[in-house]
Every structure is written in C-alpha cells, then in structure tokens.
Amino acid sequence: MKLALGSARTLLRLTAPLLFGATVATLPAEAATLASSHGDAVFGNFSHTPIDLDTFTKTDVNLQTISGEVRGRARARATALPTVGGNLSSSRTVGNGRNYTGTASSTAGVINTFSVGAQETFVFDFLLRLRLKVALDQPQRETASAKGRIHVQILDHLTGARLDSFKLFGQLGLPGTPSPIQFQSNPYVDFALLRQRLRTRGNQTVALTTVAGRYSRTFDTPIELRLTETKHNQANVRAIPEPSAFAGLLVLAALLYLRSMSRKTAAATPSAAPPADQ
C-alpha cells in the first residue's frame, strides 16, 4: 500500500499542472455570506491502455435579488490522456443584503474504456480531493450550504452493469451541525486519508478531505470495462426578510385599508334631513 500511495502522490505532483494549469480563480473574500465547493481528481498508472477516452463538463449559475447583492461563479475542466486523466469543478456564491438567492453548480467527468483479457488484473491509482466552506455574515436571516461528490464507477461496457464503485462526498450547511467529508470504499480498493479536516470558527465552517489509493481486480473472463468518474459541486446562499419586517408591512397595510374604508363609508352616508317646519 505504501507503494500505491507513493505512486498516487507522485501522480498528483507531476500531472496536476499539466491537467489543470493555473489554479481556478475564486471570488474575492469579504465580509459576506458565502458558500464554496471545490473538488478535483487524478487517475493514472493504468495497467492497460484505454481504447476510448472522453470527458464532459457543465456549469450553471442562478442569481436572484430583490434587496442586496449576490454573485456566483462555476468552473469545470476535464482532461483525458492515454496515461493519465483528471478533472476539477468549483462552485462559489457570495451574498450580502436582505433578500436574495444564489446557486452555483459545476459538473466534470472522465470516461475511459479498457479491454481486459482473461485472468488479467486491471489496476489504476487515484487521488481525490474535496473542499467545502460556508460562512454567514448575519446568521439570524441568512443561510449558506455547500455540497460535493466525486463518484467513481467501473462498469461492464457492453451491458452497463456496475461492477464496482467508490465515492468521496460531503455537505455543510449553516445554520446547522457540521459533519466531516466521508469516503465510501469497496473490497477492491486500498486507500488512505492523506488529509481530513473539519473546522468551525465563529460563523464559518471548512471541511477538507484528500484520499489516495489504488483499485485492483482480476477478471476470470475477457471483458471491456468502462471507468467513469463524475464530480458535482454546488454552493447556495440565501437571505430572506425578517418576519418582523413582514409583520410591520401587514399592520401598515391593514391600517391604511381600514382608514380608506372608513373614508368611503363616511362619504356614502347621507346627511340627516332638517326637521320640517311646524
């Protein structure tokens, strides 16, 4: 296992600049409510040369504001080469004000197909990393949430049946109780948590987990395998007016309505006729 971890670390150090280039830009830090979700994955040291390669990415940002300001950014990048593949996706939203909603989503993935003969062992190394962050500026009326998932599947290419899978996933939300990012493995994976952190300071929470490992499985009969990795990151911020503000508006509206109705009633009531002369 030490050899596998060493290979994964070397893989990340050598290939990350090639796959991703410069670090993905983020919105500037400031005193505001924010949510961010970032994930990246690298695969390499394949025992077999892939016979087909593919990647996919998707981003979406939805911002709505009535009172205040909200910004969002979503980035996704993916690369697939015969010897190495990987991707990253990052979502971030920042809000400030009394009434706004912001959501940023990003998805990235790689798909590699391999032909494995009878009694051959299919092997690859991987490194997965997920980072989540949420912070509140005004906890009494704002919320922030961030979630991410890196899902790896090994499928029978001809039938689509899932043979194995493992994933790294987590979610943070404020207000709320934070929980660490989790890794769900399977019997054909050896792995180690290179780094795991969950820290809360004031109205800010950060979760970070890095996993390195190796997948290895021997197949009795010839098979075409499809290795798919899908990464999804989402960040949400929201602010709603305080209930007292709604109550005040309702009271004011009711008073104005009653005053208007009173004037209409007074105008519609005829004056009393003067008494007849005796």
N, C-alpha and C positions, 0 to 999 in steps of 0.2 A: 504493500500500500504506500510506503514511503516513496517508492519509485514512481507510482502513479501520481502522487501529489506533487512531486518534483517536476514531473512532465507537465502537469497542468499549470503550475506556476510559470515554468519556462514558456509554455504556450501563450499565456496571457501577456507576459512581458515582451515577447517577440512579435506577436501578431496584433495586439490591440492598436498600436499606431498605424499599422497597415490597413486594418479593417475600418477603423473609425476616424482616423485623422485627429483633428483638434477636438478638444472637449466640447460637448454640446453646450451652447450658451444658455443661460438662465436669466430670468427677470431679476433685476437688482433687488437686494434685500432692503427692507424698510419696515417701519413700524406699522404693520397692517396685518390683517388676517390672511394667511396663506396656506396652501397645500401643495405638496410636490411628491411625485412618484417617479423613480428612475430605476431602470433595470438594464443589464447587459449580460450577454452570454457569449462564450467562445467554445468551439468544438474543434478537435484536431487529433493528430496521431491515429488516423483511421487505419485499421488493419487491411481494408480493401479500398480500392479506388472507386469512387462513385461513378455510376453510369449515367446519372442525370442530376442536374443541380437547378435549384430555383429559390427565389426569395420573394417576400411580399411585405409591404408596409401600408399603413393607413393612419391618418391623423384627423382629429375633429376638435373644434373649439366652439363652444356655445356660451355667449355672454349676454346677459340682460341686466339692465339697471334702470331704476326709477329715481332713486336718490343716492348718489355716491359715485364710485368709480370701481370698475372691475376689469382685470386684464388676464389674459391666458396665453399659453404657448404650448404647443405639442410638436415633438420632433420624433422621427423614426428613421433608422438607417439599417440596412442589412447587406451582407456580403457573403457569397458562397464561392469557394475555390476548391479545386480537387483535393488539396491537402489540409485546408482549414476553412472554417466558416463561423459566422457570428453575426450578432445584431445588437442594437440598443434602441430603447424607446424611452422618452422622457415627457412628462406632463406636469404643468405647473400653472396655478391660478393664484391671483392676489386681488384682494378686495378691501375697500375702505368706504364706509358710508352707512346709510340707514336701511336701504332696500335694494338688494342686488343678488344676482345668482351667476355663478361662473363654473363651467365644467370644461376640462381639457382631457382628451383621450388620445392614446397612441398605441399602435399595434405594430409589431415587427416579427418576422419569422423566416426560417430557412427550411427547405425540403431537399433532402439528399436521398437518392435511390442507389442501393448496392445489390450486387449479385453474390450470394454466398453459397459455396458448394457443400456437399455432404461432409459431415464431420469437421467442418471448418469453424473457427471461433471468430466471431465478429467483435471487434474491440474499438473503442474510442475514448478519449479523455475529454473532460468538460470542466468549465469553470462558470458558475452562475453568481450573479450579484444583484441584490435588490435593496433599494434605499427609499424609505418613506419619511415624510416630515409634515407636521401640521403645527400651526401656531394661531392663536387668537389674540386680537387686539382688544375686543370688547366681548368677553365671554357671555355677558347677560343677553345678548341679542344676535350673536354671530356663531356660525358653525363651520367646521373645516373637516374634510375627510380625504384620505389618500389610500389607494389600494393598488396592489400589483401582483402579477402572477407570471411565472415562467414555467411552461408546461412542455415536457419532452416526451414524445411517444415513439415507439418502434412498432411499425405496422407491417403486416403481410401486404406487400404491394399489390398482389393480384386480387385478393379477397377484401382488403381493407380491414381485416380483423386486427384488433390491438393485441400485441404480444406482451409488451412491457411499457411502463410509463413511470416517470418521476417528476416532481414539481417543487418549486420554491414559491411560497405565496404568503401574503400578509395584508393587514388592513389596520389603519389608525383612524380614530375619529375623536374630535373634541367638540363639545363636552363628551366625556366617556373614559372608560378604563383602558389603558393601552395594553397590548399583548405583543409578544415577540413574533418576528417572522419565522415561519415553520418550513421545514424541508420534509417532504414525503418521498421515501425511497422505495426500492424493491430488491428482491434477493440477488439480482444480477448486477447491483451497483455497490461499489466500495466508495465511501466518501468521507470527508472530514469538513467540519465547520472551521474555516480559516479565521473567520471573524463574525462575531454576533454581538450586537449591542442594542439595548433599549434604554433610552434616557429621557427623563421628563424633568424639565426645569421651568417652573412657573407655568405659564400657559403655552408651553412649547414641548412637543414630543418628537423624538427622532428614533427610528428603528433601522438597523442595518444588518444584513447577513450576507456572507460570502461563502460559497460551497465549492469545493474542488473534489473531483472524483473520476472514476473510470467505470464504464459499462463493459461487460464481457459475458458473452453467452455462446455456447457451442450448439450448432444445429445438426440434427441427425440426417436430414434430407436437404437437397438443394432448395434454395428459397431466395426470392427477391424481397429485400427489406426496404422500407421507406422510413427514414429518420426525419421526423418533423419536430420543430421547436417553435412554439408560439408564445410571444410575450405581450402582455397587455398591462398598461399603466393608466390610471385615472386619478384626477385631482378635482376636488369640488370645494367651493367656498360659497357661503350664503349669509345674507343678513335680512332680517325682517323687522318691520317697525315694532316698537314695544307695545304690548297690549294697552298700556295706559294711554298711548297716543290714539289708538283706535277708540278707546272709551271716550276720550275727550272730544274727538270728532263726532261721535254718535250723540253725545249730550248736546253739543253745539247745534248739530243738525236738528235734533228734536226741539230745542228751544226756538230756533228760527221757524220751524214748521208750525209750532203752536202759536207763535206770535203772528205768523201770516194768516193762519186760520181764524184767529181772534179778530184781526182787522177785517177779514172778509165777512165774518158773521155780523160785526158791528155795522158794516156798510149795507148789508142786506136787510137789517131790521128796520121797518118803517117807524117814523116818529109818531108818538101818540097824538090823536086828533084833539084840537082845543074843545073845551066844553061848549055846548050850544047856549045861545042867549036865552035867558028866561023871559 
